[in-house]
Amino acid sequence: MKPAVLTLALALTLAVVPGASASHAPTSAAASAAFGRLLHQRYGDVHGFWTCPIAGDVIGARTSCLAEVRAGQTWHQTSALAGLRSGHVVISQIVDTAWVRHWWPYSRHFILRSHEPLVPGVISVNSPAYDWGFLAQCAGSGSGHPYRCDAYDGNGTGLFRFFLFTCSGSRDLVTCTNRLGDSMRYRPHPG
């Protein structure tokens, strides 16, 4: 059975938490708490990690939030913006990717999907939620002992649990995994 992969964009969802003025982004703690409540409201009993790090992207008076949670067998990577309205945290612009974790067959699909056609080889991944082609570029540049690859093209401060992967392997097979269990197996020279 193939996993269901859904991308949903919702216009606006409110989560009420006391905050500061509307001219500033909410604190990381207030935004993360509101985002966590929203995740529980949407998906029920979830397990995983979510955050709205102020050190990350701040767009106007809103900060970016990111989550990767599991509800039953379904994983969700959810992003949103947290802002303030009338002293309350407002979560908006929610985008969700959902999947059932399993290993996809080796192919170039996830490399090409991320617009990285010059990355040689094939990959197998256990999640469709990342820019695996971008990570494969880094993974192909190291070998042997464990090394780190950042799979985020920008300021990833506060998001490294998602985007910092530990990679190891040989010149024929490199495996990269983040702290949430998302993994890529990369074969630069498919044989």
Summary of the structure (lengths in Angstrom):
residues: 191
radius of gyration: 17.8
end to end distance: 27.4
largest distance: 59.9
contacts: 609
relative contact order: 0.16
helix: 17%
strand: 42%
